[in-house]
Amino acid sequence: QVQLVESGGGLVQAGGSLRLSCAASRLAFSNYNMGWFRQAPGKEREFVTAISRSGGMVAFADSVKGRFTISRDNAKNTVYLQMGSLKPEDTANYYCAAGLSWGLRLPIAADFHFWGQGTQVTVSS
């Protein structure tokens, strides 16, 4: 079955950077849009960023625009989330996801069919 495995989470001070990776297996990776979502304790899962199949389109939540970037390497079946200027409010469990839909709006969770288990990011003040 499809597996998405996130890595790279950890504890970082405010203002610092982290790079998350998500490796996909048993998935026709280049056919899927890839996204990152996050969920903080007591809050709903929220969209962070997404990248289209070829990498030609990207989308970001306003809260991370200018601080986070997303990229993918279709030869390695991996998507990356580079996070910079981290803030305590970025603390959450970060999930990568694979989906086939890309509409004329920001992606939502329902656009994604496969999900990873998540990796924790904690930003200390």
N, C-alpha and C positions, 0 to 999 in steps of 0.2 A: 504494500500500500504506500501511498504518497507520504513522504516524510519531509518536514521542514524543521531544521534544527538551528536555533539561534545561539549565538555565542558573543562574548565580548562585553557583557554587562559587568557591573561592579560598582564600587564606591568611588566617588570623585568629588573634589571640592568645587564649590560654585566658581564659575568662570573657566573651568577645565573642559577637557574634551574626552570623548570616547568614540570608538568605532565598533558598531555592531555588525555582525555577519549573519547571514541566514543561508545555509546550504540545503539545497533541495535534492531529493533522490526519488526515483520512480515517478518522475514528473517530466512531461515534455516542456521543459523550463522555458524555452524561447517562445512558446505559444501563450504564455501566461503573463498578465500584468502582475506586478509584485507590489505589495504595500506593507507599511509598518503602522501598527496601531499601538496604543498604550492604555493601561488601566491602572489607576492609582487606587489605594484602599478606599472603599466607600464611594467610589465614583464609577460612572459608566465607561466602557471602553470607548476611546476616541481615536479618530483618524489622525495620523501624523503626516505621512507622506506616501506617495505611490509613484511608480515608474511603469511606463508602458512596455510592451513586449520587446520592442527594439531599442528602448531607451530614449526614443525621440520625444516623448512627452513626460513631464513630471508635474506633480501637484503637491502642495504643502498646506498644512493648516497654518492659519495666520500666526498662531502662537509660536511656531518654529521657523517661520520664513526668515531667511537671512542668517540663520544660525545652524540649520541642519541641511545636509545634502544627501541625496540618494543616488546610488549608481548600481549597475549590475554587470556581471561578467557571464554572458551566456555560455561561454566555453567551459566555465567552472560551475555552472548551475548555482550561482551565488549572487545574492543581493546584499548591498552594504548600506548602512546608515551611519554617516559621519555626523556626530553631534558636537557642536562647539558652543562656547559661551553658555555653558550649562547653568541652569538655575535650580534652586530647590524645588520649584513647582514642576520640573521635568522628572522628578522622582516617580517611578512607575514600573510596572512590569511591561516590557516591550515585546510585542508579538509580530512576527512576519506572517504574511498571508499571500496566497496565490489565487487569482481570479481571471475571468474571461471578459468581464464587462468593463467598459469605460465610457461613461456618459458625458453629458455636457455640464456636469456639476462635479463637485468634489466627490471622490469615491467614498462609499459607505461600506460598513461591514458586510452587508448583504451582497455586495459585488464580488466577494471573495469566498472561494469554495473550500480551500485548504488552509489550515492554520498550524503554526508551530506551538510549542509549549510555553514559550516566553523566556525572557532573560531579564533579571532585575537590574534596574539602574537606580542608584541612590545618590543624590546630590546633596552634599552637606553645605550648610551656610557658614 
